[in-house]
Amino acid sequence: MQEAFGHRAAPATSPADAVAVLDALLADLGGPVHRPAPLERGFELGTGEWPLHVGARAVGGLLELQAEVAPPGAIDAAWLLHRNRRDVRVVRYASSAEGATWIHGDLVLAAVTPATLDDLLARMLGAAEDAAAVAVWPDWG
């Protein structure tokens, strides 16, 4: 997939390098990007019925990405545990203290390339869509 974005960069070796790879990919996607700190980004990825709001940061030798996918109580905790154990790779589900469902994905800095980042984002989108399919959405009407 590196060629799909026109990048042939070497893997990132520092947090700034990893964020530069992310910035290049986000520039190719063309959406707005929030930059709360030098090594942090916020952006949206389209998924089905709503955009996925992703937060990313380079810290502790990792590029960490996370996004909330369902409100508190919308997904059964047993489903999350089962999916984490059997069905998801590279990404994982988590619950906040309030019970909201989140997805997380991490890449070791040395593994951050346009292709690995593209793959991680695709896996996060897939996990978000799977979670949305089983969520019992509250009636906010």
ABEGO torsion letter per residue (X at the ends): XAAAAGBABBBBABAAAAAAAAAAAAAAAGBBBBBABAABBBBBBBBEABBBBBBBBBBGGBBBBBBBABBBGABBAAAAAAAAAAABBGBBBBBBAAGBBBBBBBBBAAABBAAAAAAAAAAAAAAAAAAAAABBBBBAX
